Amino acid sequence: MIVATAPRFLVVLDVDSTLIQDEVIDLLADAAGSRDLVSDVTERAMNGEIDFGESLQERVRTLAGLPESVFAEVGGRIRPTNGVNELIVGVHAIGGVVGVVSGGFHELLDPLARQLDLDHWRANRLEVDSGRLTGRVTGPIIDAEAKAIALREWAKQYSLGLSQTIAIGDGANDLRMMAVAGLSVAFNAKPQVRRAADLVVDNCDLSQVLPLLGLRG
């Protein structure tokens, strides 16, 4: 979508534990009975201890056999982070653009993104065959580099320089997009992300980002 008046800036957020309070893969794993294994692998991946792409495939394998009705079930359990609506409304109010890029899944993100009135979103896709998850993802894996690519692509679409971009994340797979953004914000983040970020927000309320953008405070 190209608008007639160019936006002032682009805000790109991570999803799990940033846009929302949950790790969606953990919620899916609850339904599969693999929560303990998946939560441990998720934590190690977010700390940068293991490769994200490999960890994603390992976790998704545990979901094999789940009915696709699990998407609606888990979607009803997702909790948007406090202040997310205020952040999106505040950015939109001055013509800014909000996108999210996730190591999670389109099947859960799509309805949430529409509900929150996001401008752009990108995530992985789970393979489904005959109404059941196969335990595989389909298409390119959205890893750290893919997140950085999404930020660059959306900035280019709006003729924005990278200095006009803000990246907000919490885990190791957010570090590359944070590195290329004009301003990086660690939100309730892991230690290495806090060290790398330009700014740190510890309060789990996304509206606290607004003063950092000069929108209120």
ZIKADA-V268205 format. One record per pair of residues at least 24 apart in sequence whose ideal C-beta (glycine too) atoms are under 6 Angstrom apart, sorted by the first residue. I is the first residue (numbers start at 1). GAP is how many residues later the second one is. D is the distance in whole Angstrom. If there is no record, write none. Layout:
I:GAP:D  I:GAP:D
//
This chain:
6:153:6  7:88:5  7:89:5  7:90:5  7:151:5  8:87:6  8:88:6  9:87:5  9:155:5  10:87:5  10:144:6  10:145:5  10:150:6  10:155:5  11:80:5  11:87:5  11:155:5  12:87:5  12:139:5  12:155:5  13:87:5  13:155:5  14:155:4  14:160:5  15:85:5  15:87:4  15:89:5  16:88:5  17:153:5  18:151:6  18:152:5  18:169:5  19:81:5  20:58:5  20:60:6  20:61:6  21:58:4  21:60:5  22:56:6  22:57:6  24:80:4  24:84:5  25:34:5  27:47:5  27:50:6  28:35:6  28:46:6  31:35:6  31:39:5  32:30:6  32:31:5  32:34:6  34:28:4  38:24:6  46:125:4  46:126:6  46:144:6  47:143:6  48:124:3  52:91:5  52:121:5  53:88:5  53:90:5  60:75:6  60:77:6  61:74:4  63:70:5  63:72:6  64:71:3  65:67:6  66:67:5  67:65:6  68:60:5  68:63:5  71:36:5  75:33:6  81:125:5  82:123:5  83:122:4  83:123:4  83:124:3  84:122:5  86:121:4  87:119:4  87:120:6  87:122:6  88:28:6  90:120:5  90:125:5  99:55:5  101:46:5  101:49:4  103:39:6  103:70:6  120:34:5  122:28:5  144:29:4  144:32:4  145:31:6  147:30:4  148:28:4  148:29:4  148:32:5  151:26:5
//
